[in-house]
């Protein structure tokens, strides 16, 4: 049986999927209607409920939403890091180079993790083991996946520290995490994720708790590594501003659902969902820019055990009607693949009137309601 209870596929753990071509008509990564629920004493928590997207080599996907929207759980599921139980995949599939990750055994997933798909975890302060040197932690994946000797792994660790801009890497590789600043620890986490040249790099809030200058350096570093290695990046964040200049595509999530998906240009200049509008209005403006004040989204995200009837955003949406409170919106999809889950997404006049002033919003005329993304 596979890791998630499905039939084991015939895949040798020694196979390196990175060297296999992506099947014609497929993508590097395909997430198809993924549903991850947690069964608790209080009820079923629908943490991820119908997430779909595709990712190709060299692309950057921004996944944006408030805490509890399902961003991290979606990608921890992709990595096979959710304990089951209490978690349970209730539907959907995850395909990497045409291979279903949900059909793989834990042994096979161990070969995928770090080697093919790597993750920068949310908190660099706690993600590193305090009792092991930086060199040992950087070399662990290389010894496991590449068969490096201890000496080879240490040499590669020095190269990785130099690559991410840590000075005097020959000495720092012998140091412990407490001897590094927060920004330097985040650089170590990036180096660890890039050690085996993964196809896909998942960055979960990689700039959280870092000052603005370090944030810019970390993002620039990730972009440089992408240009050099050609890997795909998933950037998870609660701040649309973080992905404004780096993402090719953006998925906005709320209460476990994707509520809007499109290119970065579509999301920033033609957003059609009120929640996306709220996130855009919450982006701090440059000093002296008085065109539009910072506007918070009123209220709190709903309980995922007790979601409201209809649209989950309706209790906080200033435009909600009785229909919104009783009927879940269908997907509104344009020919470009830009989709939104809102009853008003197809109303060009409504969108143009209410969208943020800094977005050139006008819903495209060539759209159909109720399509599939």
PLY file of the C-alpha trace (Angstrom):
ply
format ascii 1.0
element vertex 373
property float x
property float y
property float z
element edge 372
property int vertex1
property int vertex2
end_header
0.00 0.00 0.00
1.10 3.57 -0.63
1.77 6.24 1.95
-1.84 7.40 1.92
-3.54 4.01 1.70
-3.54 3.76 -2.09
-2.01 0.95 -4.10
1.77 1.17 -4.34
3.04 2.12 -7.81
6.07 0.34 -9.26
8.77 2.96 -8.63
12.25 2.11 -7.42
13.31 4.47 -4.60
16.70 4.73 -6.31
15.09 6.22 -9.43
15.79 9.95 -9.81
12.63 11.46 -11.26
14.52 14.69 -12.00
16.26 12.87 -14.86
12.98 11.69 -16.35
11.18 13.88 -18.91
7.84 15.43 -18.05
5.22 13.40 -19.98
3.68 15.21 -22.93
0.61 17.15 -21.85
1.70 17.13 -18.19
3.38 19.71 -15.97
6.30 19.56 -13.57
3.83 19.64 -10.66
0.07 19.20 -10.83
-2.19 19.62 -7.81
-5.68 18.44 -8.73
-8.67 19.21 -6.47
-6.68 18.35 -3.33
-8.66 17.96 -0.09
-6.93 17.45 3.26
-9.19 17.18 6.32
-8.27 16.70 9.98
-10.57 14.53 12.08
-10.60 15.94 15.63
-12.75 15.64 18.74
-14.38 18.96 17.86
-15.26 17.85 14.33
-13.77 17.68 10.84
-11.37 20.52 10.04
-11.45 21.15 6.28
-7.97 22.64 6.14
-7.57 22.23 2.37
-10.72 21.95 0.32
-10.32 21.76 -3.44
-6.90 23.23 -4.30
-5.78 22.96 -7.92
-2.83 24.43 -9.79
0.02 23.54 -12.16
3.67 24.55 -12.01
6.40 24.32 -14.64
10.18 24.61 -14.47
11.39 28.17 -14.01
7.99 29.43 -12.80
7.23 31.09 -9.47
3.82 30.65 -7.86
2.79 32.94 -5.03
0.31 31.45 -2.53
-1.26 34.21 -0.48
-3.76 34.37 2.38
-4.19 34.99 6.09
-3.07 32.53 8.76
-5.30 29.46 8.71
-6.16 29.75 5.02
-4.55 26.39 4.17
-1.37 27.60 2.46
1.13 25.66 4.55
-1.04 22.55 4.99
-1.42 22.27 1.20
2.32 22.16 0.71
3.08 20.04 3.77
0.69 17.56 2.16
2.67 17.73 -1.08
5.83 16.98 0.91
4.12 14.07 2.69
4.70 15.65 6.11
1.16 15.52 7.51
0.50 12.90 10.19
-2.33 10.59 9.13
-4.34 10.28 11.32
-5.51 12.86 12.33
-5.07 14.11 8.77
-6.77 12.36 5.88
-6.75 13.06 2.15
-10.40 13.10 1.18
-9.89 13.62 -2.54
-7.68 14.84 -5.35
-4.18 14.00 -6.51
-0.63 15.41 -6.56
1.50 14.53 -9.59
5.20 15.23 -9.97
6.54 14.63 -13.50
3.44 12.54 -14.13
3.92 10.35 -11.01
1.26 10.45 -8.30
2.88 11.29 -4.96
-0.16 9.93 -3.15
0.57 6.44 -4.47
4.14 6.36 -3.19
5.41 4.62 -0.08
7.17 6.49 2.71
10.49 5.11 1.45
9.81 6.53 -2.00
8.74 9.89 -0.55
11.97 10.06 1.44
13.81 9.98 -1.87
11.58 12.75 -3.28
11.84 15.05 -0.25
14.94 17.22 -0.37
16.17 15.69 -3.62
13.35 16.52 -6.03
11.09 18.79 -3.96
12.61 20.78 -1.11
11.06 23.11 1.46
12.27 26.15 3.36
10.34 25.96 6.61
8.60 28.90 8.19
10.78 29.65 11.20
14.57 29.59 10.73
15.02 30.06 14.47
13.56 26.63 15.28
14.03 24.67 12.04
17.72 24.02 12.66
18.87 21.49 15.25
20.77 23.39 18.00
23.09 20.52 18.90
24.51 19.84 15.42
26.90 22.02 13.45
25.70 23.82 10.36
28.00 21.68 8.22
26.56 18.44 9.54
22.98 19.60 8.94
23.76 20.82 5.42
25.54 17.57 4.57
22.84 15.21 5.81
20.75 15.39 2.64
23.80 15.07 0.42
24.91 11.88 2.17
21.39 10.45 2.03
20.45 11.36 -1.54
23.79 11.66 -3.32
25.88 9.12 -1.44
28.54 11.69 -0.49
31.20 10.79 2.01
31.52 12.87 5.18
34.40 14.84 3.68
32.60 15.42 0.36
29.45 16.58 2.16
31.45 19.03 4.30
33.17 20.48 1.23
29.84 20.89 -0.52
28.43 22.55 2.62
31.22 25.14 2.43
30.33 25.80 -1.23
26.64 26.16 -0.35
27.33 28.67 2.43
29.48 30.68 0.04
26.73 30.49 -2.60
24.14 32.03 -0.27
26.47 34.84 0.75
27.69 33.79 4.19
31.23 35.15 4.71
34.12 32.94 5.81
32.20 29.70 5.01
35.17 27.44 5.85
34.93 28.55 9.48
31.16 29.11 9.74
30.43 25.56 8.59
31.79 24.40 11.95
29.54 26.75 13.95
26.19 26.01 15.60
22.83 27.68 14.79
22.90 29.93 17.87
26.01 31.59 16.46
24.07 32.84 13.41
21.70 35.80 13.14
18.11 35.32 11.97
18.92 36.40 8.41
21.95 34.11 8.25
19.91 31.16 9.56
17.40 31.80 6.79
20.26 31.73 4.30
21.36 28.39 5.79
17.80 27.08 5.33
17.88 28.15 1.68
21.28 26.50 1.23
19.95 23.30 2.80
16.92 23.32 0.50
19.10 23.90 -2.59
21.80 21.36 -1.63
20.55 18.64 -3.99
19.44 21.00 -6.79
15.71 20.26 -6.40
13.23 20.73 -9.23
10.80 22.51 -6.92
11.55 24.80 -3.99
8.68 25.48 -1.57
9.38 28.58 0.53
6.99 28.87 3.48
7.02 32.48 4.71
10.78 32.74 4.01
10.95 36.40 5.09
8.84 36.24 8.28
10.42 37.97 11.32
13.21 39.44 9.19
13.76 43.16 8.75
12.97 44.79 5.41
16.58 44.91 4.22
17.14 41.21 4.94
13.78 40.36 3.33
14.91 41.98 0.10
18.24 40.12 0.24
16.55 36.75 0.80
14.13 37.25 -2.10
16.95 38.42 -4.37
18.98 35.36 -3.39
16.11 33.01 -4.26
15.68 34.71 -7.64
19.40 34.37 -8.37
19.34 30.68 -7.49
16.30 30.18 -9.73
18.03 31.85 -12.68
21.10 29.69 -12.11
19.35 26.34 -11.54
16.03 26.81 -13.38
14.00 25.37 -10.51
10.33 26.19 -9.89
9.44 28.11 -6.72
6.30 28.16 -4.59
6.35 31.27 -2.39
3.92 31.02 0.54
3.13 34.31 2.27
0.40 36.34 3.95
1.65 39.50 2.23
0.81 40.18 -1.41
3.58 42.77 -1.45
6.22 40.07 -0.98
5.30 38.32 -4.26
4.49 41.45 -6.27
7.75 41.44 -8.24
8.72 37.75 -8.09
5.63 35.65 -8.87
4.50 34.61 -12.34
1.18 33.31 -10.99
-0.67 33.95 -7.73
-3.22 31.83 -5.89
-5.23 33.60 -3.18
-6.57 31.27 -0.48
-9.24 31.75 2.17
-10.62 29.21 4.67
-9.05 26.27 2.84
-10.37 27.34 -0.57
-8.60 28.99 -3.51
-10.78 32.08 -4.09
-8.78 33.65 -6.95
-6.01 32.50 -9.27
-4.27 34.25 -12.14
-1.07 35.78 -13.41
0.57 38.38 -11.20
-0.61 41.07 -13.60
-4.20 39.81 -13.43
-4.19 39.66 -9.62
-2.68 43.11 -9.13
-4.29 44.99 -12.04
-7.52 43.11 -12.60
-8.53 41.45 -9.29
-12.16 40.35 -9.19
-12.63 38.87 -5.70
-13.43 41.09 -2.67
-10.95 39.17 -0.49
-8.14 39.90 -2.96
-9.22 43.56 -2.90
-8.91 43.50 0.89
-5.38 42.07 0.71
-4.34 44.69 -1.84
-5.75 47.50 0.29
-3.79 46.09 3.24
-0.41 46.51 1.49
1.48 49.42 3.10
1.89 52.34 0.69
5.17 54.22 0.15
5.68 57.31 2.30
3.90 60.31 0.82
1.42 58.22 -1.18
-1.97 59.47 -0.04
-4.06 58.08 -2.89
-5.57 55.35 -0.74
-5.23 54.74 2.99
-4.32 51.38 4.53
-7.60 49.51 5.09
-7.70 46.36 7.25
-10.07 43.49 6.52
-12.69 43.59 9.26
-13.46 40.51 11.38
-11.63 37.20 11.72
-11.28 34.10 9.54
-14.02 31.51 10.21
-13.65 28.26 12.12
-12.75 25.48 9.67
-14.87 23.11 11.76
-17.96 25.30 11.44
-17.75 27.11 8.12
-20.59 29.53 7.37
-23.20 28.58 4.79
-22.61 29.94 1.32
-19.41 31.86 0.60
-16.95 31.45 3.53
-15.89 35.10 3.14
-19.47 36.44 3.33
-19.41 37.30 7.11
-16.49 39.69 6.46
-17.38 40.88 2.97
-18.85 44.42 2.76
-20.60 43.49 -0.50
-22.27 40.26 0.69
-25.93 39.67 -0.13
-28.41 37.04 1.02
-27.34 34.91 -1.93
-23.71 35.06 -0.75
-24.75 33.89 2.72
-26.68 30.87 1.47
-25.12 29.77 -1.83
-21.51 28.78 -2.48
-20.29 30.66 -5.61
-19.32 28.73 -8.73
-15.96 29.34 -10.36
-15.89 32.22 -12.80
-13.15 31.46 -15.35
-11.73 33.51 -18.23
-10.06 32.14 -21.35
-6.65 32.93 -19.84
-7.35 30.70 -16.81
-7.88 33.61 -14.42
-10.57 32.38 -12.04
-12.47 33.63 -9.04
-15.07 32.14 -6.72
-17.47 35.06 -6.21
-21.06 35.73 -7.36
-20.02 39.19 -8.59
-16.83 38.27 -10.48
-18.60 38.42 -13.86
-20.21 41.80 -13.18
-17.83 44.22 -14.92
-19.60 47.32 -13.61
-19.52 46.04 -10.00
-15.84 45.13 -10.23
-14.83 48.44 -11.82
-16.75 50.39 -9.16
-15.48 48.58 -6.06
-11.98 47.29 -6.85
-8.98 49.08 -5.30
-8.08 52.36 -6.96
-4.55 51.15 -7.71
-5.81 48.28 -9.86
-7.12 48.80 -13.37
-10.10 46.52 -12.81
-12.52 45.70 -15.54
-13.74 42.11 -15.75
-12.99 40.60 -19.21
-15.98 40.13 -21.43
-14.83 36.74 -22.77
-15.55 34.79 -19.58
-17.85 31.98 -18.66
-19.39 31.17 -15.29
-19.20 27.79 -13.68
-16.22 26.53 -15.69
-13.34 24.47 -14.38
-9.96 25.94 -13.60
0 1
1 2
2 3
3 4
4 5
5 6
6 7
7 8
8 9
9 10
10 11
11 12
12 13
13 14
14 15
15 16
16 17
17 18
18 19
19 20
20 21
21 22
22 23
23 24
24 25
25 26
26 27
27 28
28 29
29 30
30 31
31 32
32 33
33 34
34 35
35 36
36 37
37 38
38 39
39 40
40 41
41 42
42 43
43 44
44 45
45 46
46 47
47 48
48 49
49 50
50 51
51 52
52 53
53 54
54 55
55 56
56 57
57 58
58 59
59 60
60 61
61 62
62 63
63 64
64 65
65 66
66 67
67 68
68 69
69 70
70 71
71 72
72 73
73 74
74 75
75 76
76 77
77 78
78 79
79 80
80 81
81 82
82 83
83 84
84 85
85 86
86 87
87 88
88 89
89 90
90 91
91 92
92 93
93 94
94 95
95 96
96 97
97 98
98 99
99 100
100 101
101 102
102 103
103 104
104 105
105 106
106 107
107 108
108 109
109 110
110 111
111 112
112 113
113 114
114 115
115 116
116 117
117 118
118 119
119 120
120 121
121 122
122 123
123 124
124 125
125 126
126 127
127 128
128 129
129 130
130 131
131 132
132 133
133 134
134 135
135 136
136 137
137 138
138 139
139 140
140 141
141 142
142 143
143 144
144 145
145 146
146 147
147 148
148 149
149 150
150 151
151 152
152 153
153 154
154 155
155 156
156 157
157 158
158 159
159 160
160 161
161 162
162 163
163 164
164 165
165 166
166 167
167 168
168 169
169 170
170 171
171 172
172 173
173 174
174 175
175 176
176 177
177 178
178 179
179 180
180 181
181 182
182 183
183 184
184 185
185 186
186 187
187 188
188 189
189 190
190 191
191 192
192 193
193 194
194 195
195 196
196 197
197 198
198 199
199 200
200 201
201 202
202 203
203 204
204 205
205 206
206 207
207 208
208 209
209 210
210 211
211 212
212 213
213 214
214 215
215 216
216 217
217 218
218 219
219 220
220 221
221 222
222 223
223 224
224 225
225 226
226 227
227 228
228 229
229 230
230 231
231 232
232 233
233 234
234 235
235 236
236 237
237 238
238 239
239 240
240 241
241 242
242 243
243 244
244 245
245 246
246 247
247 248
248 249
249 250
250 251
251 252
252 253
253 254
254 255
255 256
256 257
257 258
258 259
259 260
260 261
261 262
262 263
263 264
264 265
265 266
266 267
267 268
268 269
269 270
270 271
271 272
272 273
273 274
274 275
275 276
276 277
277 278
278 279
279 280
280 281
281 282
282 283
283 284
284 285
285 286
286 287
287 288
288 289
289 290
290 291
291 292
292 293
293 294
294 295
295 296
296 297
297 298
298 299
299 300
300 301
301 302
302 303
303 304
304 305
305 306
306 307
307 308
308 309
309 310
310 311
311 312
312 313
313 314
314 315
315 316
316 317
317 318
318 319
319 320
320 321
321 322
322 323
323 324
324 325
325 326
326 327
327 328
328 329
329 330
330 331
331 332
332 333
333 334
334 335
335 336
336 337
337 338
338 339
339 340
340 341
341 342
342 343
343 344
344 345
345 346
346 347
347 348
348 349
349 350
350 351
351 352
352 353
353 354
354 355
355 356
356 357
357 358
358 359
359 360
360 361
361 362
362 363
363 364
364 365
365 366
366 367
367 368
368 369
369 370
370 371
371 372
